[in-house]
Amino acid sequence: MAANIYRSYIEGATLPPYHGTQCYWIGDGSEMILVDCADGSPLACEQLEKAWLALQEPPIRGVFATHYHFDHCGGGDWAAQRWKAPLYLHPRDIALIAKDGAQSAWRPFPHAQMLVGTAMVRIIEAPGHTPGQVNFWVPQAGVLLAGDNILGNSTSVVAPPDGDLGDYLQTLTRLRELKPRVIGPGHGQVVRDPDSYIAYYIHHRQQRTGEILAVLRLTGPMTAMAITAEVYRGVLDEGQLWMGERMVMGHLVWLARQGLVVEEDGRYRGKADD
């Protein structure tokens, strides 16, 4: 990827359809940080251990999670014990862990910017996939570590209750303005054409919004699942529509907030129907 940034593909961290979590090491022989620590499964921990040994066993200054989803921070307890390193996560996502009834060892980020070895790292608030999603920007290398905001093998999931499409679109615009040279995604292959890739992400959301509004104009009030069946016709099998419905709900919540869609008794209609 770039000097002082190393990538570990953690096969043990599997949440369909992403097939593994990308974890990243930033720093040099004097110290490093680990960005995301996979799901804590034996295979994932073994792979992180092997990566650390291959890096010549540098001191680990901290383990930083892009967000609270289990495939990104489930290995936190193991990593903290193995390297005697503190665990860092955005307060909004720490609250979500606590809401699930778990005792959290994660603490808020101490700084928005830090020098790790010879690498300057900025922590960027980047909500959308979760309320407390953050991304990591290494300006001297032009490398953005985007968590699940940008994926190397599909578009990202932005769905209630964690996801907020309005926040996500704003985040994509801010990330594009950084003009990264390379994006390290939370899943999938490294993105080496960031500007056009992020532009496609934005266009995809705008296109999906247009499709949903077009369906409502043609058919009138519909449930979210009925809208999903129309929008994803020929794309998703019937057994996969629940995944599409989650995404459609993200769009519907955002459209309702803008006053473009109205929900009544679980059915949605375009505001133009008034």
Phi, psi and chi 1 to 4 in degrees:
 res  aa     phi    psi   chi1   chi2   chi3   chi4
   1 MET       -  -61.1  -67.0 -127.9  -15.4      -
   2 ALA  -169.5  163.8      -      -      -      -
   3 ALA   -56.4  135.8      -      -      -      -
   4 ASN    71.1   10.9  -60.3  -36.2      -      -
   5 ILE  -129.7  123.9  -56.4  172.8      -      -
   6 TYR  -128.0  145.6  -53.6   90.0      -      -
   7 ARG  -114.2  137.9  179.7  167.0   60.1  110.5
   8 SER  -124.3  118.8  -62.6      -      -      -
   9 TYR   -87.1  114.4  175.9   75.5      -      -
  10 ILE   -99.5   98.8  -51.5  -57.0      -      -
  11 GLU   -67.1  -24.5  -65.5 -178.2   64.2      -
  12 GLY   -70.7  -18.2      -      -      -      -
  13 ALA   -93.4   92.2      -      -      -      -
  14 THR  -121.1  111.4   52.1      -      -      -
  15 LEU  -124.4  109.7  -74.0 -177.4      -      -
  16 PRO   -53.3  144.4  -22.2   32.4      -      -
  17 PRO  -100.7   26.2   37.2  -34.6      -      -
  18 TYR   -92.6  -17.6  -57.1  129.6      -      -
  19 HIS    56.1   56.9  -50.0  -60.0      -      -
  20 GLY   111.6  149.1      -      -      -      -
  21 THR  -107.9  137.1  -62.1      -      -      -
  22 GLN   -89.9  122.9  -57.7  -75.9    7.2      -
  23 CYS  -113.7  151.3  -58.1      -      -      -
  24 TYR  -132.0  141.5  -61.6   88.8      -      -
  25 TRP  -111.0  129.2  -50.6   79.1      -      -
  26 ILE  -123.6  133.9  -54.3  175.4      -      -
  27 GLY   136.9 -153.9      -      -      -      -
  28 ASP  -145.4 -163.8   55.6   26.1      -      -
  29 GLY   -63.6  -21.5      -      -      -      -
  30 SER   -76.9  -34.2   64.6      -      -      -
  31 GLU  -170.8  158.2   65.1  172.5   -3.4      -
  32 MET  -144.9  162.2  -58.8 -163.5   85.4      -
  33 ILE  -119.3  155.8   64.2  170.5      -      -
  34 LEU  -112.1  124.9  174.7   61.0      -      -
  35 VAL  -101.5  110.5  175.9      -      -      -
  36 ASP    73.4  144.9  -74.2  -22.6      -      -
  37 CYS  -136.1   21.9   51.8      -      -      -
  38 ALA    63.0 -158.7      -      -      -      -
  39 ASP  -100.5    1.7   61.6    3.1      -      -
  40 GLY    80.0    5.4      -      -      -      -
  41 SER   -68.4  157.3   65.4      -      -      -
  42 PRO   -54.6  -41.0  -28.8   37.2      -      -
  43 LEU   -65.9  -41.9  178.5   56.7      -      -
  44 ALA   -63.1  -44.4      -      -      -      -
  45 CYS   -64.1  -39.2  -64.9      -      -      -
  46 GLU   -62.1  -41.6  178.2 -175.1  -15.9      -
  47 GLN   -68.8  -38.9  -70.7  175.7  -60.9      -
  48 LEU   -65.0  -40.4  -74.2  173.2      -      -
  49 GLU   -60.7  -45.5  174.6   77.4    9.4      -
  50 LYS   -62.3  -40.1  -73.4 -178.8  178.1  178.1
  51 ALA   -63.9  -42.2      -      -      -      -
  52 TRP   -64.1  -41.8  176.9   69.5      -      -
  53 LEU   -63.3  -40.2  -67.9  173.0      -      -
  54 ALA   -64.8  -25.9      -      -      -      -
  55 LEU   -86.1   10.2  -68.7  169.1      -      -
  56 GLN    72.6   31.7  -54.6  -58.8  -48.4      -
  57 GLU    56.1   52.8  -55.4 -179.8   29.1      -
  58 PRO   -70.4  153.8   29.4  -37.2      -      -
  59 PRO   -61.2  137.6  -19.4   30.8      -      -
  60 ILE  -101.2  113.4  -55.9  -59.8      -      -
  61 ARG   -73.7  -29.6  176.4  168.5  160.1 -176.9
  62 GLY  -179.2  158.8      -      -      -      -
  63 VAL  -110.3  121.0  177.6      -      -      -
  64 PHE  -115.4  126.6  -65.4   72.1      -      -
  65 ALA  -103.3  137.4      -      -      -      -
  66 THR   -68.5  -32.0   55.6      -      -      -
  67 HIS  -165.9  175.5   61.3  -65.6      -      -
  68 TYR   -86.9   -4.5   86.9  100.6      -      -
  69 HIS   -59.3  144.0  -72.2  162.6      -      -
  70 PHE   -60.7  -32.8 -167.5   70.1      -      -
  71 ASP   -73.4   -4.1   57.4  -32.2      -      -
  72 HIS  -113.0  -26.7  -68.9  -98.8      -      -
  73 CYS  -128.6    3.0   74.9      -      -      -
  74 GLY   -63.7  -21.7      -      -      -      -
  75 GLY   -88.5   10.3      -      -      -      -
  76 GLY   -61.1  -47.5      -      -      -      -
  77 ASP   -61.1  -42.8  -71.6  -16.0      -      -
  78 TRP   -63.4  -46.1  172.6   85.0      -      -
  79 ALA   -63.6  -41.0      -      -      -      -
  80 ALA   -63.7  -39.9      -      -      -      -
  81 GLN   -71.7  -40.3 -171.7  173.3   49.4      -
  82 ARG   -67.5  -41.7  175.6   63.9 -175.8   87.6
  83 TRP  -112.3    7.0  -66.1  -53.2      -      -
  84 LYS    49.6   45.0  -56.7  -63.1 -175.6  -81.1
  85 ALA  -113.2  143.2      -      -      -      -
  86 PRO   -71.2  155.8   24.1  -32.0      -      -
  87 LEU  -109.8  132.2  -54.4  176.8      -      -
  88 TYR  -125.0  137.8  -63.7  111.2      -      -
  89 LEU  -155.0  153.8 -178.4   66.9      -      -
  90 HIS   -65.2  141.1 -165.8  -75.9      -      -
  91 PRO   -54.9  -35.4  -27.0   34.5      -      -
  92 ARG   -65.6  -34.4  -75.3 -165.3  -69.0  -91.9
  93 ASP   -81.5  -28.9  -84.9   19.1      -      -
  94 ILE   -59.7  -40.0  -68.0  175.0      -      -
  95 ALA   -63.4  -33.8      -      -      -      -
  96 LEU   -71.1  -35.9  -69.2  173.6      -      -
  97 ILE   -63.0  -44.8  -68.6  178.5      -      -
  98 ALA   -63.9  -35.3      -      -      -      -
  99 LYS   -62.6  -31.2 -174.0  177.7  179.4 -178.8
 100 ASP   -76.5   -1.3  -69.7  -21.3      -      -
 101 GLY    89.5    7.1      -      -      -      -
 102 ALA   -90.4  144.7      -      -      -      -
 103 GLN   -80.0  121.8  -66.8  -64.1  -42.7      -
 104 SER  -103.9  129.1  176.5      -      -      -
 105 ALA   -89.7   -2.0      -      -      -      -
 106 TRP   -74.6  143.7  -63.7   87.9      -      -
 107 ARG  -127.2  160.2   63.2 -177.1   74.5  173.9
 108 PRO   -64.6  153.5  -22.7   33.8      -      -
 109 PHE   -59.3  132.9  -59.6  113.6      -      -
 110 PRO   -73.8  -30.1   27.3  -32.9      -      -
 111 HIS  -145.0  154.3  -52.1  -72.0      -      -
 112 ALA   -85.8  -12.6      -      -      -      -
 113 GLN  -145.9  141.5 -177.0  168.8  -66.8      -
 114 MET  -154.3  153.2   55.9 -171.3  163.7      -
 115 LEU   -98.9  120.7 -172.5   65.9      -      -
 116 VAL  -115.5  105.5 -175.5      -      -      -
 117 GLY    62.9 -118.7      -      -      -      -
 118 THR  -105.0    6.8   57.9      -      -      -
 119 ALA  -104.4  124.1      -      -      -      -
 120 MET   -82.9  128.9 -178.4   60.2   69.4      -
 121 VAL  -124.4  128.6 -178.1      -      -      -
 122 ARG  -107.9  135.0  -74.3  175.4   50.6 -159.2
 123 ILE   -97.8  120.1  -60.1  174.1      -      -
 124 ILE  -109.0  125.0  -60.6  171.5      -      -
 125 GLU   -66.2  125.5  -66.5 -153.0   22.1      -
 126 ALA  -142.6   60.8      -      -      -      -
 127 PRO   -68.1  162.4   28.0  -36.4      -      -
 128 GLY   146.9  -58.9      -      -      -      -
 129 HIS   -72.0  -43.1  179.9   66.8      -      -
 130 THR  -136.0  163.5   69.3      -      -      -
 131 PRO   -62.2  -32.0  -22.8   33.2      -      -
 132 GLY  -108.3   20.1      -      -      -      -
 133 GLN   -57.6  135.7  173.4  100.9 -171.4      -
 134 VAL  -126.7  156.6  -63.1      -      -      -
 135 ASN  -121.5  160.5  -70.8  170.5      -      -
 136 PHE  -118.1  126.3  -67.3   78.9      -      -
 137 TRP  -117.7  123.4  171.3 -126.9      -      -
 138 VAL  -112.4   89.6 -173.1      -      -      -
 139 PRO   -62.3  -36.7   17.5  -28.7      -      -
 140 GLN   -65.0  -25.2   68.6 -165.9   58.5      -
 141 ALA  -100.6  -11.7      -      -      -      -
 142 GLY    69.2   28.7      -      -      -      -
 143 VAL  -109.5  129.1  173.5      -      -      -
 144 LEU  -112.3  125.5  174.2   68.9      -      -
 145 LEU   -99.7  109.3  -55.7 -178.3      -      -
 146 ALA  -100.7    5.1      -      -      -      -
 147 GLY    53.6 -136.5      -      -      -      -
 148 ASP   -96.0   11.1  -79.8    3.6      -      -
 149 ASN   -70.0  -33.4  -80.5  -32.3      -      -
 150 ILE  -134.8  129.6  -63.7  172.7      -      -
 151 LEU  -116.9  150.7  -53.6  178.3      -      -
 152 GLY   -91.4    4.5      -      -      -      -
 153 ASN  -137.6    3.3   54.2    0.2      -      -
 154 SER  -173.6 -179.3   71.8      -      -      -
 155 THR   -81.4  162.9   53.7      -      -      -
 156 SER   -83.4  156.9 -177.9      -      -      -
 157 VAL   -87.1  120.9  173.4      -      -      -
 158 VAL  -128.8   95.6 -177.8      -      -      -
 159 ALA  -145.1  144.8      -      -      -      -
 160 PRO   -61.1  151.8  -19.4   31.4      -      -
 161 PRO   -87.2  -15.2   32.5  -37.3      -      -
 162 ASP   -77.1  -39.2  -75.6   -7.6      -      -
 163 GLY   -87.3  149.5      -      -      -      -
 164 ASP  -137.9  113.4 -175.3  -68.3      -      -
 165 LEU   -66.9  -37.0 -175.6   56.7      -      -
 166 GLY   -60.7  -47.8      -      -      -      -
 167 ASP   -61.3  -40.1  -73.8  -13.8      -      -
 168 TYR   -64.6  -43.6 -176.9   64.0      -      -
 169 LEU   -63.9  -39.7  -70.2  171.8      -      -
 170 GLN   -64.2  -40.2  -67.9  178.3   17.2      -
 171 THR   -62.1  -45.1  -73.1      -      -      -
 172 LEU   -58.6  -41.2  -70.9  178.7      -      -
 173 THR   -62.5  -44.7  -62.5      -      -      -
 174 ARG   -64.9  -40.6  -70.5 -161.5  -54.1  -87.3
 175 LEU   -64.9  -38.4  -63.2 -178.0      -      -
 176 ARG   -65.1  -35.8 -167.7  179.3 -176.4 -167.8
 177 GLU   -66.6  -20.7  -71.3  170.6   -8.0      -
 178 LEU   -67.3  -23.1  -67.9  173.0      -      -
 179 LYS    56.0   55.5  -59.8 -173.9 -177.0  -58.3
 180 PRO   -65.5  150.7   24.4  -33.3      -      -
 181 ARG   -84.6  -34.7 -176.6  179.7   61.9   82.1
 182 VAL  -142.5  143.5  174.6      -      -      -
 183 ILE  -117.5  126.6  -65.5  175.6      -      -
 184 GLY   -93.8  110.2      -      -      -      -
 185 PRO   -82.4  167.1   33.4  -35.1      -      -
 186 GLY   -71.9  -25.9      -      -      -      -
 187 HIS  -147.0  150.8  -54.6  -86.9      -      -
 188 GLY    88.7 -170.4      -      -      -      -
 189 GLN   -80.4  153.8  -61.2  -57.4  -50.2      -
 190 VAL   -58.5  137.9  169.6      -      -      -
 191 VAL   -95.6  117.8  176.7      -      -      -
 192 ARG  -108.2    3.8  -59.0 -168.8 -177.7  -82.4
 193 ASP  -129.6   63.7   54.7  -15.0      -      -
 194 PRO   -56.7  -41.8  -26.1   36.1      -      -
 195 ASP   -61.4  -50.5 -172.6   71.4      -      -
 196 SER   -69.9  -30.7   60.3      -      -      -
 197 TYR   -68.3  -45.8 -159.6   83.4      -      -
 198 ILE   -66.7  -37.1  -63.4  174.7      -      -
 199 ALA   -60.5  -39.7      -      -      -      -
 200 TYR   -64.2  -41.5  162.7   71.7      -      -
 201 TYR   -57.9  -45.5 -100.1   44.6      -      -
 202 ILE   -64.4  -45.6  -65.6  170.5      -      -
 203 HIS   -60.9  -39.8  171.8   73.6      -      -
 204 HIS   -60.2  -43.8  171.7   74.0      -      -
 205 ARG   -66.7  -40.9  -60.3  -64.6  170.4  172.3
 206 GLN   -64.8  -40.0  -67.0  170.6  -23.0      -
 207 GLN   -64.9  -43.2 -176.3  179.5   43.2      -
 208 ARG   -63.8  -40.5 -177.6   70.8   73.7 -138.2
 209 THR   -59.8  -43.8  -63.5      -      -      -
 210 GLY   -62.0  -39.0      -      -      -      -
 211 GLU   -64.8  -41.4  -68.1  169.0   -8.7      -
 212 ILE   -64.8  -44.9  -69.3  169.3      -      -
 213 LEU   -64.4  -36.8  -70.3  173.5      -      -
 214 ALA   -65.5  -40.8      -      -      -      -
 215 VAL   -60.9  -44.7  166.2      -      -      -
 216 LEU   -66.5  -34.8  -69.1  177.2      -      -
 217 ARG   -65.9  -34.9  -78.3 -164.9  -61.8  -91.2
 218 LEU   -81.3  -32.9  -72.0  172.4      -      -
 219 THR  -113.5  -19.3   63.2      -      -      -
 220 GLY    84.1 -165.1      -      -      -      -
 221 PRO   -55.8  135.3  -25.0   35.1      -      -
 222 MET  -146.4  156.3  -58.1  177.1   71.4      -
 223 THR   -74.7  163.1   64.7      -      -      -
 224 ALA   -60.8  -38.1      -      -      -      -
 225 MET   -67.6  -38.7  179.6   55.1   81.7      -
 226 ALA   -64.9  -39.5      -      -      -      -
 227 ILE   -63.0  -43.0  -64.4  169.1      -      -
 228 THR   -59.9  -44.2  -57.9      -      -      -
 229 ALA   -59.9  -35.7      -      -      -      -
 230 GLU   -74.7  -47.5  -70.9  -64.4  -35.8      -
 231 VAL   -65.9  -37.4  168.8      -      -      -
 232 TYR  -101.6   18.9  -74.3   94.4      -      -
 233 ARG   -57.8  126.0 -174.2 -178.4  -61.8  -84.4
 234 GLY    79.8   -1.8      -      -      -      -
 235 VAL  -107.3  -46.1  177.7      -      -      -
 236 LEU  -114.1  140.7  -64.6  178.0      -      -
 237 ASP   -71.4  163.6  -64.3  -27.0      -      -
 238 GLU   -56.1  -39.1 -174.8  174.4  -13.2      -
 239 GLY   -71.0  -10.4      -      -      -      -
 240 GLN  -103.9   -2.9  -61.0  173.1  -45.0      -
 241 LEU   -63.2  -26.6  -73.4  177.9      -      -
 242 TRP   -60.0  -32.9   66.3  -90.5      -      -
 243 MET   -68.6  -44.0  -66.8 -172.6  -67.4      -
 244 GLY   -64.0  -34.8      -      -      -      -
 245 GLU   -62.6  -38.2 -176.3 -175.5   26.0      -
 246 ARG   -59.7  -42.2  -68.0 -175.6   62.1 -142.8
 247 MET   -68.7  -42.5  -58.8  -66.9  -74.6      -
 248 VAL   -61.1  -39.0  165.9      -      -      -
 249 MET   -60.6  -36.8  -80.9  -57.7  -54.7      -
 250 GLY   -60.2  -41.8      -      -      -      -
 251 HIS   -68.4  -41.8  -74.6  -92.1      -      -
 252 LEU   -64.9  -40.8  -70.2  171.2      -      -
 253 VAL   -62.0  -43.1  169.4      -      -      -
 254 TRP   -66.1  -42.9 -179.5   59.8      -      -
 255 LEU   -65.4  -38.2  -71.9  166.4      -      -
 256 ALA   -64.6  -38.6      -      -      -      -
 257 ARG   -63.1  -31.9 -168.1 -175.0  -55.1  153.5
 258 GLN   -86.1   -3.0  -64.1 -179.7   91.0      -
 259 GLY    80.6   15.9      -      -      -      -
 260 LEU   -93.8  -16.9  -62.8  174.5      -      -
 261 VAL  -136.7  143.9  163.0      -      -      -
 262 VAL  -121.3  134.9  175.9      -      -      -
 263 GLU  -106.4  130.4 -175.0  -91.9  -27.0      -
 264 GLU  -139.4  115.9  -65.2  173.8  -14.5      -
 265 ASP    54.0   42.8  -61.6  -36.0      -      -
 266 GLY    79.7    6.3      -      -      -      -
 267 ARG  -119.0  146.7  -64.6  167.2   68.1   86.0
 268 TYR  -116.6  141.9  -63.3   83.7      -      -
 269 ARG  -140.5  153.4   58.8 -179.4  175.1   84.0
 270 GLY   -69.7  145.5      -      -      -      -
 271 LYS   -62.2  -25.5 -166.9   64.3  160.9   45.0
 272 ALA   -64.5  -15.0      -      -      -      -
 273 ASP   -73.9  -11.2  -67.1  -17.5      -      -
 274 ASP   -64.1      -  -73.3  -20.1      -      -
